[in-house]
Amino acid sequence: MATLELTTEAFEDTVTAPGIVLVDFWAEWCGPCRMFGPIYEQASEKNPDITFAKVDTEAEQALAQAAEIRSIPTLMAFRDGVLVFRQPGALPGPALEQLIGAVRELDMVKVHEDIAERQAKQPAD
């Protein structure tokens, strides 16, 4: 499955969809981004059940700012609408595959319980 070019308009609907969504924030002028691109594409071909998306930070500056992107490439992983991973820097292929495996293995019931617990501990405004 080819990667999806993600825009501000489609971002929320895409990352809140059921399943796993990986988002690569990149720019054409960025050397590490260009090196990571083929690795990301290859992973998308090997994992057709996962949505692989890319955000061009030059074309989507407001989205990059809203996502607090300070360094590119930055990779985010969402599972069932929850941000479960965020890291700047290009990953080598084996590390990306390891990340995909870890996201697949997440106990989302536990993740949701942890989120609810943290929210319950926050003081009310």
RAPELIN-V836519 format. One record per residue. N is the residue number from 1. RES is the residue in one letter. PHI is phi in whole degrees, -180 to 180 (none if undefined). NEAR is the number of other ideal C-beta (glycine too) atoms within 8 Angstrom. Layout:
# RAPELIN-V836519
n=(N & N)
res=(RES & RES)
phi=(PHI & PHI)
near=(NEAR & NEAR)
This chain:
# RAPELIN-V836519
n=(1 & 2 & 3 & 4 & 5 & 6 & 7 & 8 & 9 & 10 & 11 & 12 & 13 & 14 & 15 & 16 & 17 & 18 & 19 & 20 & 21 & 22 & 23 & 24 & 25 & 26 & 27 & 28 & 29 & 30 & 31 & 32 & 33 & 34 & 35 & 36 & 37 & 38 & 39 & 40 & 41 & 42 & 43 & 44 & 45 & 46 & 47 & 48 & 49 & 50 & 51 & 52 & 53 & 54 & 55 & 56 & 57 & 58 & 59 & 60 & 61 & 62 & 63 & 64 & 65 & 66 & 67 & 68 & 69 & 70 & 71 & 72 & 73 & 74 & 75 & 76 & 77 & 78 & 79 & 80 & 81 & 82 & 83 & 84 & 85 & 86 & 87 & 88 & 89 & 90 & 91 & 92 & 93 & 94 & 95 & 96 & 97 & 98 & 99 & 100 & 101 & 102 & 103 & 104 & 105 & 106 & 107 & 108 & 109 & 110 & 111 & 112 & 113 & 114 & 115 & 116 & 117 & 118 & 119 & 120 & 121 & 122 & 123 & 124 & 125)
res=(M & A & T & L & E & L & T & T & E & A & F & E & D & T & V & T & A & P & G & I & V & L & V & D & F & W & A & E & W & C & G & P & C & R & M & F & G & P & I & Y & E & Q & A & S & E & K & N & P & D & I & T & F & A & K & V & D & T & E & A & E & Q & A & L & A & Q & A & A & E & I & R & S & I & P & T & L & M & A & F & R & D & G & V & L & V & F & R & Q & P & G & A & L & P & G & P & A & L & E & Q & L & I & G & A & V & R & E & L & D & M & V & K & V & H & E & D & I & A & E & R & Q & A & K & Q & P & A & D)
phi=(none & -72 & -75 & -99 & -79 & -101 & -113 & -55 & -64 & -98 & -58 & -61 & -61 & -70 & -76 & -96 & -71 & -61 & 99 & -103 & -130 & -106 & -127 & -105 & -90 & -147 & -149 & -59 & -77 & -87 & -58 & -60 & -64 & -66 & -70 & -76 & -50 & -64 & -64 & -64 & -60 & -62 & -64 & -66 & -70 & -81 & -131 & -67 & -84 & -107 & -86 & -106 & -126 & -130 & -118 & -78 & -66 & -76 & -78 & -120 & -63 & -65 & -67 & -61 & -68 & -63 & -85 & 57 & -78 & -111 & -148 & -126 & -71 & -125 & -110 & -121 & -123 & -117 & -134 & 51 & 84 & -111 & -71 & -113 & -158 & -154 & -156 & -79 & 106 & -78 & -99 & -71 & -49 & -61 & -69 & -65 & -63 & -64 & -60 & -58 & -61 & -66 & -67 & -61 & -84 & -58 & -88 & -69 & -62 & -65 & -59 & -66 & -63 & -63 & -64 & -62 & -65 & -62 & -67 & -67 & -82 & -73 & -66 & -73 & -78)
near=(9 & 6 & 11 & 9 & 7 & 12 & 9 & 8 & 4 & 8 & 11 & 6 & 7 & 13 & 12 & 7 & 9 & 4 & 9 & 12 & 13 & 15 & 14 & 16 & 14 & 14 & 9 & 8 & 4 & 10 & 5 & 10 & 14 & 8 & 9 & 13 & 10 & 7 & 13 & 14 & 11 & 9 & 14 & 13 & 8 & 7 & 10 & 7 & 5 & 12 & 11 & 15 & 13 & 13 & 14 & 10 & 13 & 8 & 6 & 12 & 8 & 7 & 13 & 11 & 8 & 7 & 10 & 5 & 10 & 5 & 6 & 12 & 13 & 14 & 14 & 12 & 14 & 14 & 13 & 7 & 8 & 10 & 8 & 9 & 10 & 7 & 7 & 8 & 8 & 9 & 11 & 7 & 9 & 6 & 8 & 12 & 10 & 8 & 12 & 13 & 8 & 9 & 12 & 7 & 6 & 10 & 6 & 9 & 6 & 8 & 12 & 9 & 8 & 8 & 9 & 8 & 8 & 8 & 7 & 6 & 5 & 6 & 3 & 3 & 2)
